[in-house]
Amino acid sequence: MKFESGVHRVQRIPATESQGRVHTSTVTVAIMPEAEDIDFKIDPKEVEMDTYAASSSGGQNANKNQTGVRLRHIPS
């Protein structure tokens, strides 16, 4: 499977393409080992949540909606 990693490209002519143009699609494939299942618990008191609003000028609700969230584990 390690030889399947990387960028793959597919070129095709769709049935709906009346002028016969070739459509190209690409995908990046990464082969990784399967992670083990582990049990862990995080105390909600140990998590700090910060929210951020947009800092640029924009349309309505630009500075009202929270556009970014950062969760931080305090003991880390």
N, CA, C and O atoms as a Tripos MOL2 file, in Angstrom:
@<TRIPOS>MOLECULE
protein
  304   303    76     0     0
PROTEIN
NO_CHARGES

@<TRIPOS>ATOM
      1 N           0.8090   -1.2080    0.0000 N.3       1 MET1
      2 CA          0.0000    0.0000    0.0000 C.3       1 MET1
      3 C           0.8500    1.2690    0.0000 C.2       1 MET1
      4 O           0.3540    2.3260   -0.3900 O.2       1 MET1
      5 N           2.1250    1.2020    0.4280 N.am      2 LYS2
      6 CA          2.9110    2.4280    0.5140 C.3       2 LYS2
      7 C           3.1110    3.0690   -0.8540 C.2       2 LYS2
      8 O           3.3620    4.2720   -0.9300 O.2       2 LYS2
      9 N           3.0100    2.3150   -1.9140 N.am      3 PHE3
     10 CA          3.1870    2.8750   -3.2520 C.3       3 PHE3
     11 C           1.9380    3.6070   -3.7440 C.2       3 PHE3
     12 O           1.9830    4.2700   -4.7800 O.2       3 PHE3
     13 N           0.8310    3.4970   -3.0170 N.am      4 GLU4
     14 CA         -0.3970    4.2010   -3.3940 C.3       4 GLU4
     15 C          -0.4340    5.6170   -2.8420 C.2       4 GLU4
     16 O          -1.2650    6.4190   -3.2680 O.2       4 GLU4
     17 N           0.4510    5.9430   -1.9030 N.am      5 SER5
     18 CA          0.4850    7.2990   -1.3370 C.3       5 SER5
     19 C           0.9130    8.2990   -2.4000 C.2       5 SER5
     20 O           1.7150    7.9910   -3.2820 O.2       5 SER5
     21 N           0.3590    9.5030   -2.2970 N.am      6 GLY6
     22 CA          0.7400   10.5580   -3.2230 C.3       6 GLY6
     23 C          -0.4720   11.1520   -3.9180 C.2       6 GLY6
     24 O          -1.6040   10.9880   -3.4630 O.2       6 GLY6
     25 N          -0.2310   11.8340   -5.0090 N.am      7 VAL7
     26 CA         -1.2910   12.5010   -5.7640 C.3       7 VAL7
     27 C          -1.6960   11.6250   -6.9310 C.2       7 VAL7
     28 O          -0.8510   11.1730   -7.7030 O.2       7 VAL7
     29 N          -2.9930   11.3870   -7.0580 N.am      8 HIS8
     30 CA         -3.5270   10.6150   -8.1680 C.3       8 HIS8
     31 C          -4.3820   11.5350   -9.0300 C.2       8 HIS8
     32 O          -5.0550   12.4310   -8.5200 O.2       8 HIS8
     33 N          -4.3490   11.3020  -10.3490 N.am      9 ARG9
     34 CA         -5.1010   12.1330  -11.2820 C.3       9 ARG9
     35 C          -5.9560   11.2510  -12.1770 C.2       9 ARG9
     36 O          -5.5040   10.2160  -12.6670 O.2       9 ARG9
     37 N          -7.2030   11.6770  -12.3860 N.am     10 VAL10
     38 CA         -8.1300   10.9680  -13.2750 C.3      10 VAL10
     39 C          -8.5490   11.9460  -14.3630 C.2      10 VAL10
     40 O          -8.9830   13.0610  -14.0710 O.2      10 VAL10
     41 N          -8.4190   11.5300  -15.6100 N.am     11 GLN11
     42 CA         -8.8800   12.3430  -16.7280 C.3      11 GLN11
     43 C         -10.0080   11.5880  -17.4220 C.2      11 GLN11
     44 O          -9.8850   10.4020  -17.7260 O.2      11 GLN11
     45 N         -11.1060   12.2970  -17.6650 N.am     12 ARG12
     46 CA        -12.2540   11.6470  -18.3050 C.3      12 ARG12
     47 C         -13.0240   12.6590  -19.1320 C.2      12 ARG12
     48 O         -12.9050   13.8700  -18.9440 O.2      12 ARG12
     49 N         -13.8060   12.1360  -20.0410 N.am     13 ILE13
     50 CA        -14.7080   12.9680  -20.8400 C.3      13 ILE13
     51 C         -16.1220   12.5970  -20.4140 C.2      13 ILE13
     52 O         -16.6100   11.5260  -20.7770 O.2      13 ILE13
     53 N         -16.7910   13.4650  -19.6460 N.am     14 PRO14
     54 CA        -18.1370   13.1440  -19.1750 C.3      14 PRO14
     55 C         -19.1220   12.9990  -20.3310 C.2      14 PRO14
     56 O         -18.9540   13.6080  -21.3870 O.2      14 PRO14
     57 N         -20.1410   12.1910  -20.1150 N.am     15 ALA15
     58 CA        -21.1810   11.9870  -21.1350 C.3      15 ALA15
     59 C         -21.9320   13.2750  -21.4170 C.2      15 ALA15
     60 O         -22.4810   13.4400  -22.5060 O.2      15 ALA15
     61 N         -21.9670   14.1860  -20.4620 N.am     16 THR16
     62 CA        -22.6950   15.4440  -20.6390 C.3      16 THR16
     63 C         -21.8480   16.5230  -21.3190 C.2      16 THR16
     64 O         -22.3450   17.6170  -21.5880 O.2      16 THR16
     65 N         -20.5840   16.2290  -21.5960 N.am     17 GLU17
     66 CA        -19.6910   17.2060  -22.2340 C.3      17 GLU17
     67 C         -19.9010   17.1690  -23.7410 C.2      17 GLU17
     68 O         -19.4880   16.2220  -24.4090 O.2      17 GLU17
     69 N         -20.5480   18.2080  -24.2750 N.am     18 SER18
     70 CA        -20.8970   18.2150  -25.6950 C.3      18 SER18
     71 C         -19.7070   18.5430  -26.5990 C.2      18 SER18
     72 O         -19.7130   18.1720  -27.7720 O.2      18 SER18
     73 N         -18.6820   19.2330  -26.0760 N.am     19 GLN19
     74 CA        -17.5480   19.6240  -26.9030 C.3      19 GLN19
     75 C         -16.3690   18.6700  -26.7620 C.2      19 GLN19
     76 O         -15.3140   18.9080  -27.3510 O.2      19 GLN19
     77 N         -16.5260   17.6070  -26.0000 N.am     20 GLY20
     78 CA        -15.4770   16.6050  -25.8760 C.3      20 GLY20
     79 C         -14.2730   17.0270  -25.0500 C.2      20 GLY20
     80 O         -13.1860   16.4720  -25.2060 O.2      20 GLY20
     81 N         -14.4610   18.0070  -24.1740 N.am     21 ARG21
     82 CA        -13.3420   18.4600  -23.3430 C.3      21 ARG21
     83 C         -13.0430   17.4470  -22.2390 C.2      21 ARG21
     84 O         -13.9420   16.7940  -21.7070 O.2      21 ARG21
     85 N         -11.7810   17.3380  -21.9180 N.am     22 VAL22
     86 CA        -11.3250   16.4170  -20.8740 C.3      22 VAL22
     87 C         -11.4180   17.1150  -19.5230 C.2      22 VAL22
     88 O         -10.9520   18.2440  -19.3700 O.2      22 VAL22
     89 N         -12.0160   16.4480  -18.5490 N.am     23 HIS23
     90 CA        -12.0850   16.9580  -17.1830 C.3      23 HIS23
     91 C         -11.0620   16.2050  -16.3410 C.2      23 HIS23
     92 O         -10.9660   14.9800  -16.4170 O.2      23 HIS23
     93 N         -10.3040   16.9410  -15.5450 N.am     24 THR24
     94 CA         -9.2690   16.3420  -14.7090 C.3      24 THR24
     95 C          -9.6340   16.5030  -13.2430 C.2      24 THR24
     96 O          -9.9960   17.5950  -12.8060 O.2      24 THR24
     97 N          -9.5400   15.4200  -12.4840 N.am     25 SER25
     98 CA         -9.7620   15.4420  -11.0360 C.3      25 SER25
     99 C          -8.5120   14.9120  -10.3640 C.2      25 SER25
    100 O          -7.8730   13.9870  -10.8650 O.2      25 SER25
    101 N          -8.1580   15.5070   -9.2120 N.am     26 THR26
    102 CA         -6.9900   15.0410   -8.4780 C.3      26 THR26
    103 C          -7.3800   14.7390   -7.0390 C.2      26 THR26
    104 O          -8.3420   15.2910   -6.5050 O.2      26 THR26
    105 N          -6.6110   13.8530   -6.4310 N.am     27 VAL27
    106 CA         -6.8180   13.5080   -5.0240 C.3      27 VAL27
    107 C          -5.4650   13.1770   -4.4150 C.2      27 VAL27
    108 O          -4.6040   12.5920   -5.0720 O.2      27 VAL27
    109 N          -5.2800   13.5580   -3.1450 N.am     28 THR28
    110 CA         -4.0700   13.2110   -2.4200 C.3      28 THR28
    111 C          -4.3910   12.0450   -1.4930 C.2      28 THR28
    112 O          -5.3370   12.1090   -0.7070 O.2      28 THR28
    113 N          -3.6070   10.9890   -1.5880 N.am     29 VAL29
    114 CA         -3.8350    9.7810   -0.7910 C.3      29 VAL29
    115 C          -2.6930    9.6230    0.1990 C.2      29 VAL29
    116 O          -1.5210    9.7030   -0.1710 O.2      29 VAL29
    117 N          -3.0410    9.3980    1.4580 N.am     30 ALA30
    118 CA         -2.0380    9.1480    2.4950 C.3      30 ALA30
    119 C          -2.3560    7.8210    3.1580 C.2      30 ALA30
    120 O          -3.4590    7.6340    3.6730 O.2      30 ALA30
    121 N          -1.4090    6.9020    3.1520 N.am     31 ILE31
    122 CA         -1.5710    5.6010    3.8010 C.3      31 ILE31
    123 C          -0.9410    5.7060    5.1870 C.2      31 ILE31
    124 O           0.2570    5.9580    5.3200 O.2      31 ILE31
    125 N          -1.7650    5.5070    6.2140 N.am     32 MET32
    126 CA         -1.2860    5.6360    7.5840 C.3      32 MET32
    127 C          -1.7080    4.4130    8.3910 C.2      32 MET32
    128 O          -2.7250    3.7930    8.0800 O.2      32 MET32
    129 N          -0.9440    4.0560    9.4210 N.am     33 PRO33
    130 CA         -1.3270    2.9210   10.2480 C.3      33 PRO33
    131 C          -2.6090    3.2210   11.0220 C.2      33 PRO33
    132 O          -2.8970    4.3750   11.3400 O.2      33 PRO33
    133 N          -3.3610    2.1920   11.3170 N.am     34 GLU34
    134 CA         -4.6000    2.3580   12.0640 C.3      34 GLU34
    135 C          -4.2610    2.6540   13.5230 C.2      34 GLU34
    136 O          -3.4220    1.9830   14.1250 O.2      34 GLU34
    137 N          -4.9230    3.6630   14.0810 N.am     35 ALA35
    138 CA         -4.6530    4.0610   15.4610 C.3      35 ALA35
    139 C          -5.2950    3.0800   16.4360 C.2      35 ALA35
    140 O          -6.3450    2.4980   16.1630 O.2      35 ALA35
    141 N          -4.6370    2.9150   17.5770 N.am     36 GLU36
    142 CA         -5.1760    2.0460   18.6200 C.3      36 GLU36
    143 C          -6.2910    2.7660   19.3670 C.2      36 GLU36
    144 O          -6.2850    3.9920   19.4800 O.2      36 GLU36
    145 N          -7.2500    1.9920   19.8760 N.am     37 ASP37
    146 CA         -8.3000    2.5490   20.7210 C.3      37 ASP37
    147 C          -7.7640    2.6930   22.1390 C.2      37 ASP37
    148 O          -7.2660    1.7300   22.7220 O.2      37 ASP37
    149 N          -7.8670    3.8910   22.6870 N.am     38 ILE38
    150 CA         -7.4480    4.1120   24.0670 C.3      38 ILE38
    151 C          -8.5680    4.8390   24.8010 C.2      38 ILE38
    152 O          -9.3440    5.5810   24.1990 O.2      38 ILE38
    153 N          -8.6360    4.6180   26.0910 N.am     39 ASP39
    154 CA         -9.6280    5.2940   26.9180 C.3      39 ASP39
    155 C          -8.9500    6.4330   27.6680 C.2      39 ASP39
    156 O          -7.8970    6.2400   28.2770 O.2      39 ASP39
    157 N          -9.5460    7.6110   27.6260 N.am     40 PHE40
    158 CA         -9.0310    8.7360   28.3940 C.3      40 PHE40
    159 C         -10.1910    9.6220   28.7750 C.2      40 PHE40
    160 O         -11.2270    9.6410   28.1090 O.2      40 PHE40
    161 N         -10.0050   10.3540   29.8520 N.am     41 LYS41
    162 CA        -11.0350   11.2730   30.3270 C.3      41 LYS41
    163 C         -10.4030   12.6310   30.5600 C.2      41 LYS41
    164 O          -9.3090   12.7360   31.1140 O.2      41 LYS41
    165 N         -11.0980   13.6600   30.1330 N.am     42 ILE42
    166 CA        -10.6400   15.0310   30.3400 C.3      42 ILE42
    167 C         -11.6600   15.7220   31.2350 C.2      42 ILE42
    168 O         -12.8510   15.7670   30.9260 O.2      42 ILE42
    169 N         -11.1780   16.2530   32.3330 N.am     43 ASP43
    170 CA        -12.0360   16.9800   33.2570 C.3      43 ASP43
    171 C         -12.3830   18.3300   32.6220 C.2      43 ASP43
    172 O         -11.4830   19.0730   32.2310 O.2      43 ASP43
    173 N         -13.6750   18.6560   32.5150 N.am     44 PRO44
    174 CA        -14.0530   19.9430   31.9060 C.3      44 PRO44
    175 C         -13.4150   21.1560   32.5930 C.2      44 PRO44
    176 O         -13.2760   22.2100   31.9720 O.2      44 PRO44
    177 N         -13.0250   21.0190   33.8720 N.am     45 LYS45
    178 CA        -12.3770   22.1250   34.5770 C.3      45 LYS45
    179 C         -10.9700   22.3750   34.0410 C.2      45 LYS45
    180 O         -10.4080   23.4490   34.2570 O.2      45 LYS45
    181 N         -10.3970   21.3920   33.3420 N.am     46 GLU46
    182 CA         -9.0280   21.5160   32.8170 C.3      46 GLU46
    183 C          -8.9900   22.0330   31.3800 C.2      46 GLU46
    184 O          -7.9210   22.0990   30.7730 O.2      46 GLU46
    185 N         -10.1440   22.3970   30.8390 N.am     47 VAL47
    186 CA        -10.2140   22.8750   29.4540 C.3      47 VAL47
    187 C         -10.5740   24.3540   29.4510 C.2      47 VAL47
    188 O         -11.5540   24.7670   30.0720 O.2      47 VAL47
    189 N          -9.7810   25.1390   28.7520 N.am     48 GLU48
    190 CA        -10.0530   26.5700   28.6180 C.3      48 GLU48
    191 C         -10.4990   26.8340   27.1840 C.2      48 GLU48
    192 O          -9.8350   26.4080   26.2390 O.2      48 GLU48
    193 N         -11.6250   27.5390   27.0180 N.am     49 MET49
    194 CA        -12.1470   27.8100   25.6880 C.3      49 MET49
    195 C         -12.0920   29.3080   25.4210 C.2      49 MET49
    196 O         -12.6210   30.1070   26.1930 O.2      49 MET49
    197 N         -11.4450   29.6800   24.3190 N.am     50 ASP50
    198 CA        -11.3790   31.0630   23.8800 C.3      50 ASP50
    199 C         -12.1360   31.1680   22.5640 C.2      50 ASP50
    200 O         -11.9940   30.3100   21.6930 O.2      50 ASP50
    201 N         -12.9450   32.2240   22.4180 N.am     51 THR51
    202 CA        -13.6460   32.4610   21.1550 C.3      51 THR51
    203 C         -13.2080   33.8090   20.6020 C.2      51 THR51
    204 O         -12.8800   34.7260   21.3540 O.2      51 THR51
    205 N         -13.2060   33.9130   19.3000 N.am     52 TYR52
    206 CA        -12.7270   35.1180   18.6270 C.3      52 TYR52
    207 C         -13.7450   35.5690   17.5910 C.2      52 TYR52
    208 O         -14.3770   34.7480   16.9260 O.2      52 TYR52
    209 N         -13.8970   36.8740   17.4620 N.am     53 ALA53
    210 CA        -14.7650   37.4490   16.4350 C.3      53 ALA53
    211 C         -13.8950   37.9230   15.2750 C.2      53 ALA53
    212 O         -12.6840   38.0930   15.4220 O.2      53 ALA53
    213 N         -14.5200   38.1330   14.1310 N.am     54 ALA54
    214 CA        -13.7940   38.6150   12.9580 C.3      54 ALA54
    215 C         -13.1760   39.9670   13.2730 C.2      54 ALA54
    216 O         -13.7920   40.7940   13.9440 O.2      54 ALA54
    217 N         -11.9580   40.1950   12.7890 N.am     55 SER55
    218 CA        -11.2810   41.4540   13.0760 C.3      55 SER55
    219 C         -11.3210   42.4330   11.9100 C.2      55 SER55
    220 O         -10.9050   43.5820   12.0540 O.2      55 SER55
    221 N         -11.8100   41.9980   10.7750 N.am     56 SER56
    222 CA        -11.8280   42.8890    9.6140 C.3      56 SER56
    223 C         -13.2140   43.4670    9.4040 C.2      56 SER56
    224 O         -14.2030   42.9800    9.9530 O.2      56 SER56
    225 N         -13.2640   44.5130    8.6010 N.am     57 SER57
    226 CA        -14.5710   45.0650    8.2620 C.3      57 SER57
    227 C         -15.2560   44.1090    7.3020 C.2      57 SER57
    228 O         -14.6010   43.4260    6.5160 O.2      57 SER57
    229 N         -16.5460   44.0670    7.3710 N.am     58 GLY58
    230 CA        -17.2700   43.1430    6.5020 C.3      58 GLY58
    231 C         -18.7460   43.4590    6.5180 C.2      58 GLY58
    232 O         -19.1540   44.5590    6.8910 O.2      58 GLY58
    233 N         -19.5350   42.5050    6.1180 N.am     59 GLY59
    234 CA        -20.9810   42.6870    6.0530 C.3      59 GLY59
    235 C         -21.6080   42.6160    7.4230 C.2      59 GLY59
    236 O         -20.9250   42.6450    8.4460 O.2      59 GLY59
    237 N         -22.9090   42.5230    7.4200 N.am     60 GLN60
    238 CA        -23.6100   42.4530    8.6960 C.3      60 GLN60
    239 C         -23.1720   41.1980    9.4590 C.2      60 GLN60
    240 O         -22.8450   40.1810    8.8470 O.2      60 GLN60
    241 N         -23.1650   41.2690   10.7390 N.am     61 ASN61
    242 CA        -22.7670   40.1990   11.6620 C.3      61 ASN61
    243 C         -21.2750   39.9210   11.6360 C.2      61 ASN61
    244 O         -20.8450   38.9190   12.2070 O.2      61 ASN61
    245 N         -20.4640   40.7590   11.0030 N.am     62 ALA62
    246 CA        -19.0260   40.4880   10.9100 C.3      62 ALA62
    247 C         -18.3700   40.4710   12.2810 C.2      62 ALA62
    248 O         -17.5220   39.6180   12.5410 O.2      62 ALA62
    249 N         -18.7370   41.3830   13.1540 N.am     63 ASN63
    250 CA        -18.1100   41.4410   14.4660 C.3      63 ASN63
    251 C         -19.0070   40.9050   15.5740 C.2      63 ASN63
    252 O         -18.7030   41.0760   16.7550 O.2      63 ASN63
    253 N         -20.0990   40.2640   15.2090 N.am     64 LYS64
    254 CA        -21.0140   39.6970   16.2070 C.3      64 LYS64
    255 C         -20.8300   38.1900   16.3450 C.2      64 LYS64
    256 O         -20.9250   37.6520   17.4480 O.2      64 LYS64
    257 N         -20.5720   37.5190   15.2530 N.am     65 ASN65
    258 CA        -20.4620   36.0600   15.2880 C.3      65 ASN65
    259 C         -19.0620   35.6390   15.6940 C.2      65 ASN65
    260 O         -18.0810   36.2710   15.3040 O.2      65 ASN65
    261 N         -18.9680   34.5810   16.4690 N.am     66 GLN66
    262 CA        -17.6780   34.0280   16.8570 C.3      66 GLN66
    263 C         -17.1750   33.1870   15.6870 C.2      66 GLN66
    264 O         -17.8060   32.1980   15.3160 O.2      66 GLN66
    265 N         -16.0510   33.5730   15.1110 N.am     67 THR67
    266 CA        -15.5490   32.8920   13.9190 C.3      67 THR67
    267 C         -14.3850   31.9610   14.2170 C.2      67 THR67
    268 O         -13.9420   31.2260   13.3340 O.2      67 THR67
    269 N         -13.8870   31.9790   15.4340 N.am     68 GLY68
    270 CA        -12.7800   31.0970   15.7860 C.3      68 GLY68
    271 C         -12.9350   30.6080   17.2110 C.2      68 GLY68
    272 O         -13.3910   31.3450   18.0860 O.2      68 GLY68
    273 N         -12.5540   29.3630   17.4410 N.am     69 VAL69
    274 CA        -12.6190   28.7700   18.7770 C.3      69 VAL69
    275 C         -11.3010   28.0630   19.0420 C.2      69 VAL69
    276 O         -10.8010   27.3330   18.1870 O.2      69 VAL69
    277 N         -10.7370   28.2770   20.2250 N.am     70 ARG70
    278 CA         -9.5110   27.5660   20.6200 C.3      70 ARG70
    279 C          -9.7910   26.8540   21.9380 C.2      70 ARG70
    280 O         -10.1950   27.4750   22.9200 O.2      70 ARG70
    281 N          -9.5670   25.5320   21.9430 N.am     71 LEU71
    282 CA         -9.6710   24.7440   23.1700 C.3      71 LEU71
    283 C          -8.2610   24.4220   23.6240 C.2      71 LEU71
    284 O          -7.4390   23.9530   22.8360 O.2      71 LEU71
    285 N          -7.9770   24.6770   24.9140 N.am     72 ARG72
    286 CA         -6.6350   24.4310   25.4350 C.3      72 ARG72
    287 C          -6.7490   23.6060   26.7070 C.2      72 ARG72
    288 O          -7.5360   23.9280   27.5970 O.2      72 ARG72
    289 N          -5.9560   22.5390   26.7880 N.am     73 HIS73
    290 CA         -5.9050   21.7050   27.9910 C.3      73 HIS73
    291 C          -4.9070   22.3460   28.9490 C.2      73 HIS73
    292 O          -3.7180   22.4260   28.6400 O.2      73 HIS73
    293 N          -5.3710   22.7950   30.0900 N.am     74 ILE74
    294 CA         -4.5610   23.5860   31.0120 C.3      74 ILE74
    295 C          -3.2970   22.8650   31.4950 C.2      74 ILE74
    296 O          -2.2310   23.4790   31.4630 O.2      74 ILE74
    297 N          -3.3470   21.5930   31.9430 N.am     75 PRO75
    298 CA         -2.1090   20.9460   32.4030 C.3      75 PRO75
    299 C          -1.0560   20.7900   31.3190 C.2      75 PRO75
    300 O           0.1230   20.6270   31.6330 O.2      75 PRO75
    301 N          -1.4510   20.8360   30.0530 N.am     76 SER76
    302 CA         -0.4780   20.6760   28.9700 C.3      76 SER76
    303 C           0.3110   21.9450   28.8430 C.2      76 SER76
    304 O           1.1930   22.0400   27.9890 O.2      76 SER76
@<TRIPOS>BOND
     1     1     2 1
     2     2     3 1
     3     3     4 2
     4     3     5 am
     5     5     6 1
     6     6     7 1
     7     7     8 2
     8     7     9 am
     9     9    10 1
    10    10    11 1
    11    11    12 2
    12    11    13 am
    13    13    14 1
    14    14    15 1
    15    15    16 2
    16    15    17 am
    17    17    18 1
    18    18    19 1
    19    19    20 2
    20    19    21 am
    21    21    22 1
    22    22    23 1
    23    23    24 2
    24    23    25 am
    25    25    26 1
    26    26    27 1
    27    27    28 2
    28    27    29 am
    29    29    30 1
    30    30    31 1
    31    31    32 2
    32    31    33 am
    33    33    34 1
    34    34    35 1
    35    35    36 2
    36    35    37 am
    37    37    38 1
    38    38    39 1
    39    39    40 2
    40    39    41 am
    41    41    42 1
    42    42    43 1
    43    43    44 2
    44    43    45 am
    45    45    46 1
    46    46    47 1
    47    47    48 2
    48    47    49 am
    49    49    50 1
    50    50    51 1
    51    51    52 2
    52    51    53 am
    53    53    54 1
    54    54    55 1
    55    55    56 2
    56    55    57 am
    57    57    58 1
    58    58    59 1
    59    59    60 2
    60    59    61 am
    61    61    62 1
    62    62    63 1
    63    63    64 2
    64    63    65 am
    65    65    66 1
    66    66    67 1
    67    67    68 2
    68    67    69 am
    69    69    70 1
    70    70    71 1
    71    71    72 2
    72    71    73 am
    73    73    74 1
    74    74    75 1
    75    75    76 2
    76    75    77 am
    77    77    78 1
    78    78    79 1
    79    79    80 2
    80    79    81 am
    81    81    82 1
    82    82    83 1
    83    83    84 2
    84    83    85 am
    85    85    86 1
    86    86    87 1
    87    87    88 2
    88    87    89 am
    89    89    90 1
    90    90    91 1
    91    91    92 2
    92    91    93 am
    93    93    94 1
    94    94    95 1
    95    95    96 2
    96    95    97 am
    97    97    98 1
    98    98    99 1
    99    99   100 2
   100    99   101 am
   101   101   102 1
   102   102   103 1
   103   103   104 2
   104   103   105 am
   105   105   106 1
   106   106   107 1
   107   107   108 2
   108   107   109 am
   109   109   110 1
   110   110   111 1
   111   111   112 2
   112   111   113 am
   113   113   114 1
   114   114   115 1
   115   115   116 2
   116   115   117 am
   117   117   118 1
   118   118   119 1
   119   119   120 2
   120   119   121 am
   121   121   122 1
   122   122   123 1
   123   123   124 2
   124   123   125 am
   125   125   126 1
   126   126   127 1
   127   127   128 2
   128   127   129 am
   129   129   130 1
   130   130   131 1
   131   131   132 2
   132   131   133 am
   133   133   134 1
   134   134   135 1
   135   135   136 2
   136   135   137 am
   137   137   138 1
   138   138   139 1
   139   139   140 2
   140   139   141 am
   141   141   142 1
   142   142   143 1
   143   143   144 2
   144   143   145 am
   145   145   146 1
   146   146   147 1
   147   147   148 2
   148   147   149 am
   149   149   150 1
   150   150   151 1
   151   151   152 2
   152   151   153 am
   153   153   154 1
   154   154   155 1
   155   155   156 2
   156   155   157 am
   157   157   158 1
   158   158   159 1
   159   159   160 2
   160   159   161 am
   161   161   162 1
   162   162   163 1
   163   163   164 2
   164   163   165 am
   165   165   166 1
   166   166   167 1
   167   167   168 2
   168   167   169 am
   169   169   170 1
   170   170   171 1
   171   171   172 2
   172   171   173 am
   173   173   174 1
   174   174   175 1
   175   175   176 2
   176   175   177 am
   177   177   178 1
   178   178   179 1
   179   179   180 2
   180   179   181 am
   181   181   182 1
   182   182   183 1
   183   183   184 2
   184   183   185 am
   185   185   186 1
   186   186   187 1
   187   187   188 2
   188   187   189 am
   189   189   190 1
   190   190   191 1
   191   191   192 2
   192   191   193 am
   193   193   194 1
   194   194   195 1
   195   195   196 2
   196   195   197 am
   197   197   198 1
   198   198   199 1
   199   199   200 2
   200   199   201 am
   201   201   202 1
   202   202   203 1
   203   203   204 2
   204   203   205 am
   205   205   206 1
   206   206   207 1
   207   207   208 2
   208   207   209 am
   209   209   210 1
   210   210   211 1
   211   211   212 2
   212   211   213 am
   213   213   214 1
   214   214   215 1
   215   215   216 2
   216   215   217 am
   217   217   218 1
   218   218   219 1
   219   219   220 2
   220   219   221 am
   221   221   222 1
   222   222   223 1
   223   223   224 2
   224   223   225 am
   225   225   226 1
   226   226   227 1
   227   227   228 2
   228   227   229 am
   229   229   230 1
   230   230   231 1
   231   231   232 2
   232   231   233 am
   233   233   234 1
   234   234   235 1
   235   235   236 2
   236   235   237 am
   237   237   238 1
   238   238   239 1
   239   239   240 2
   240   239   241 am
   241   241   242 1
   242   242   243 1
   243   243   244 2
   244   243   245 am
   245   245   246 1
   246   246   247 1
   247   247   248 2
   248   247   249 am
   249   249   250 1
   250   250   251 1
   251   251   252 2
   252   251   253 am
   253   253   254 1
   254   254   255 1
   255   255   256 2
   256   255   257 am
   257   257   258 1
   258   258   259 1
   259   259   260 2
   260   259   261 am
   261   261   262 1
   262   262   263 1
   263   263   264 2
   264   263   265 am
   265   265   266 1
   266   266   267 1
   267   267   268 2
   268   267   269 am
   269   269   270 1
   270   270   271 1
   271   271   272 2
   272   271   273 am
   273   273   274 1
   274   274   275 1
   275   275   276 2
   276   275   277 am
   277   277   278 1
   278   278   279 1
   279   279   280 2
   280   279   281 am
   281   281   282 1
   282   282   283 1
   283   283   284 2
   284   283   285 am
   285   285   286 1
   286   286   287 1
   287   287   288 2
   288   287   289 am
   289   289   290 1
   290   290   291 1
   291   291   292 2
   292   291   293 am
   293   293   294 1
   294   294   295 1
   295   295   296 2
   296   295   297 am
   297   297   298 1
   298   298   299 1
   299   299   300 2
   300   299   301 am
   301   301   302 1
   302   302   303 1
   303   303   304 2
@<TRIPOS>SUBSTRUCTURE
     1 MET1         2 RESIDUE 1 A MET
     2 LYS2         6 RESIDUE 1 A LYS
     3 PHE3        10 RESIDUE 1 A PHE
     4 GLU4        14 RESIDUE 1 A GLU
     5 SER5        18 RESIDUE 1 A SER
     6 GLY6        22 RESIDUE 1 A GLY
     7 VAL7        26 RESIDUE 1 A VAL
     8 HIS8        30 RESIDUE 1 A HIS
     9 ARG9        34 RESIDUE 1 A ARG
    10 VAL10       38 RESIDUE 1 A VAL
    11 GLN11       42 RESIDUE 1 A GLN
    12 ARG12       46 RESIDUE 1 A ARG
    13 ILE13       50 RESIDUE 1 A ILE
    14 PRO14       54 RESIDUE 1 A PRO
    15 ALA15       58 RESIDUE 1 A ALA
    16 THR16       62 RESIDUE 1 A THR
    17 GLU17       66 RESIDUE 1 A GLU
    18 SER18       70 RESIDUE 1 A SER
    19 GLN19       74 RESIDUE 1 A GLN
    20 GLY20       78 RESIDUE 1 A GLY
    21 ARG21       82 RESIDUE 1 A ARG
    22 VAL22       86 RESIDUE 1 A VAL
    23 HIS23       90 RESIDUE 1 A HIS
    24 THR24       94 RESIDUE 1 A THR
    25 SER25       98 RESIDUE 1 A SER
    26 THR26      102 RESIDUE 1 A THR
    27 VAL27      106 RESIDUE 1 A VAL
    28 THR28      110 RESIDUE 1 A THR
    29 VAL29      114 RESIDUE 1 A VAL
    30 ALA30      118 RESIDUE 1 A ALA
    31 ILE31      122 RESIDUE 1 A ILE
    32 MET32      126 RESIDUE 1 A MET
    33 PRO33      130 RESIDUE 1 A PRO
    34 GLU34      134 RESIDUE 1 A GLU
    35 ALA35      138 RESIDUE 1 A ALA
    36 GLU36      142 RESIDUE 1 A GLU
    37 ASP37      146 RESIDUE 1 A ASP
    38 ILE38      150 RESIDUE 1 A ILE
    39 ASP39      154 RESIDUE 1 A ASP
    40 PHE40      158 RESIDUE 1 A PHE
    41 LYS41      162 RESIDUE 1 A LYS
    42 ILE42      166 RESIDUE 1 A ILE
    43 ASP43      170 RESIDUE 1 A ASP
    44 PRO44      174 RESIDUE 1 A PRO
    45 LYS45      178 RESIDUE 1 A LYS
    46 GLU46      182 RESIDUE 1 A GLU
    47 VAL47      186 RESIDUE 1 A VAL
    48 GLU48      190 RESIDUE 1 A GLU
    49 MET49      194 RESIDUE 1 A MET
    50 ASP50      198 RESIDUE 1 A ASP
    51 THR51      202 RESIDUE 1 A THR
    52 TYR52      206 RESIDUE 1 A TYR
    53 ALA53      210 RESIDUE 1 A ALA
    54 ALA54      214 RESIDUE 1 A ALA
    55 SER55      218 RESIDUE 1 A SER
    56 SER56      222 RESIDUE 1 A SER
    57 SER57      226 RESIDUE 1 A SER
    58 GLY58      230 RESIDUE 1 A GLY
    59 GLY59      234 RESIDUE 1 A GLY
    60 GLN60      238 RESIDUE 1 A GLN
    61 ASN61      242 RESIDUE 1 A ASN
    62 ALA62      246 RESIDUE 1 A ALA
    63 ASN63      250 RESIDUE 1 A ASN
    64 LYS64      254 RESIDUE 1 A LYS
    65 ASN65      258 RESIDUE 1 A ASN
    66 GLN66      262 RESIDUE 1 A GLN
    67 THR67      266 RESIDUE 1 A THR
    68 GLY68      270 RESIDUE 1 A GLY
    69 VAL69      274 RESIDUE 1 A VAL
    70 ARG70      278 RESIDUE 1 A ARG
    71 LEU71      282 RESIDUE 1 A LEU
    72 ARG72      286 RESIDUE 1 A ARG
    73 HIS73      290 RESIDUE 1 A HIS
    74 ILE74      294 RESIDUE 1 A ILE
    75 PRO75      298 RESIDUE 1 A PRO
    76 SER76      302 RESIDUE 1 A SER
